[in-house]
Amino acid sequence: MNIPSNLKYTKDHEWVSLEGDVATVGITHFAQKELGDIVYVEVETLDQTLEKDEVFGTVEAVKTVSDLFLPLAGEIIEFNDNLESTPETVNSDPYGAGWMIKIKVTDVADYDSLLSSEAYKELIGA
């Protein structure tokens, strides 16, 4: 299972990378594998400021729809528009081209409270 050590993770299976005060967020390899073939990603919260753990969008797979939870409080400043035409990129490259949103983070220190790759591996039993 691919769980990059340079990222942070949530119990809800999102991954986060941070550059300055901008976080990039997607779902983990584990999450996309559990969901199956992803057919649609919806984010209607662009340009909104949300609190940590609020729903920022949904991901739809062939058999289910799952909410996406914001890992850090902040303003959603960008959505990966490529997912509108090729949502399956989340399956093929969840940590790269399959990223979902970028957030201008309210408090960068909150990043440290997210799970390390080792803690995430324990969570999913990898």
Disulfide bonds with the S-S distance in Angstrom:
none
